[in-house]
Amino acid sequence: MTLVYQSTRDANNRVTASQAILQGLATDGGLFTPLTYPHLTLDFDRLKDLSYQEVAKLILGAFLDDFTAEELDYCINNAYDSKFDDARIAPLVKLDGQYNLELFHGSTIAFKDMALSILPYLMTTAAKKHGLENKIVILTATSGDTGKAAMAGFADVPGTEIIVFYPKDGVSKVQELQMTTQTGDNTHVVAIDGNFDDAQTNVKEMFNDEALRAKLADKQLQFSSANSMNIGRLVPQIVYYVYAYAQLVKAGEIVAGEAVNFTVPTGNFGNILAAFYAKQIGLPVGKLICASNENNVLTDFFKTKVYDKKRAFKVTTSPSMDILVSSNLERLIFHLLGNDAEKTAELMAALAADGQYEVQPVEAEIFDWFVAECATEEETALEIKRIYDSSRYIEDPHTAVASSVYQKYVAETKDATKTVIASTASPYKFPVVAVEAVTGETGLSDFAALAQLQELSGVALPLAVDGLETATVRHKTVVAARDMQAEVERYLGL
Ligand SMILES: *Cc1c(COP(=O)(O)O)cnc(C)c1O
């Protein structure tokens, strides 16, 4: 039997995994979401000896079940190869009182690589399966990391174009240079005068614009999404939670069956949702700890069941989490409402119209899997320093938000369950913040900080930032948020 992926907003909009990956977003504005979960036997005495790629075959085979084993082998083997600078792909590091699951060993040194290195293969394989002739146009809004990781994956992939929008003043210098120096004839990077939510809202509107879709079709083009709304992003992220657990068993840190907590620095709610799906297929997970920065709309949501985006947007040192509308939360809402598409659509309409909604009643069992807390800018910097002092290890600011939140959680609950921190970026991606937190210096340039970071951490400069300072800037377009569609039409010659 093939798994059904249904739109969160229309019970009649049902597709298979490969169709969901091709479409990206449902045309009704909803997100394709699994209605049931595959049955897997997670035997950790066996799993502990599997490579990352082998665990990926197991998980992807179960969730993306209309792909053949050969197709998935091809995708997995091309994605998780020497692009990663560690053969374990996602190594687990033991620190004082926590385990950091390093998800930043791919080509752009942030966790988006974990899924975006495989998405182009899944998408082009799905296109071939369905005999699709159209060129796929990947349209992406990025808060800094997705854009680069998506371009690294899609650059010069035949049959694709990729257009990335990022908030001009909302990303770090290193992040911006990583994007604007991107090569590839099919890549187009555009800065917007606006924040990430403006970028994401306009991208969603383009996806849902029927007239625009028709114009694209006339030119044998069609949109798809590399954002975490695409189920092809979400499913590969389930893999590393299972892998991390197996590594803990292998190292003798836990016994098979023992519960483990995951703390996840959260923005669009994709990464933590993957942990939720891991728990749904039987991974022994205790709490899913949702960590936010000062944009703490999710913290409030889990405490009150009210989602309220009507608040000031803050630019923080963890920009990939500067989000007021967490797109993937819609999938959890759908599950909390017992997979009720009509009710989910109503709440999302309320969010668009009134800026808020309340989820009532919820499936309490699932809701209680989650705990949420936030960290201030000051707490985040102090946490980078604390970890450095105790372990000589430097966390990036996103990871530090999570580990700060975990500290608060332990202080409050005394929960002694072993806990894994999803470590979502290398400190080399945010060198100024990392170095300033450790040394107390201020006013460093990005490139001075890179050198200093190398000295402090003893970790070699990753390829992703080596040479960035002198690389040629190829993308200089800046547009107002309201002109995003015009820019897309201009670039594609519509
Ligand atoms: C994208 C990102 C996040 C947030 O992940 P979501 O899946 O959007 O919740 C956290 N940290 C880093 C470094 C990221 O790039």
The ligand as a Tripos MOL2 file, in Angstrom:
@<TRIPOS>MOLECULE
LIG
   15    15     1     0     0
SMALL
NO_CHARGES

@<TRIPOS>ATOM
      1 C1         16.7800   26.9020    9.1650 C.3       1 LIG1
      2 C2         17.5630   26.9250   10.3970 C.ar      1 LIG1
      3 C3         16.9770   26.7630   11.6530 C.ar      1 LIG1
      4 C4         15.4850   26.5870   11.8200 C.3       1 LIG1
      5 O1         15.0390   25.3480   11.3250 O.3       1 LIG1
      6 P1         13.4970   25.1360   10.9960 P.3       1 LIG1
      7 O2         13.4300   23.8060   10.3450 O.co2     1 LIG1
      8 O3         13.1130   26.2460   10.0600 O.co2     1 LIG1
      9 O4         12.7580   25.2120   12.2680 O.co2     1 LIG1
     10 C5         17.7900   26.7530   12.7620 C.ar      1 LIG1
     11 N1         19.1240   26.9460   12.6580 N.ar      1 LIG1
     12 C6         19.7250   27.1200   11.4670 C.ar      1 LIG1
     13 C7         21.1890   27.3520   11.4250 C.3       1 LIG1
     14 C8         18.9780   27.1080   10.3020 C.ar      1 LIG1
     15 O5         19.5830   27.2880    9.1190 O.3       1 LIG1
@<TRIPOS>BOND
     1     1     2 1
     2     2     3 ar
     3     2    14 ar
     4     3     4 1
     5     3    10 ar
     6     4     5 1
     7     5     6 1
     8     6     7 2
     9     6     8 1
    10     6     9 1
    11    10    11 ar
    12    11    12 ar
    13    12    13 1
    14    12    14 ar
    15    14    15 1
@<TRIPOS>SUBSTRUCTURE
     1 LIG1         1 GROUP 0 **** ****
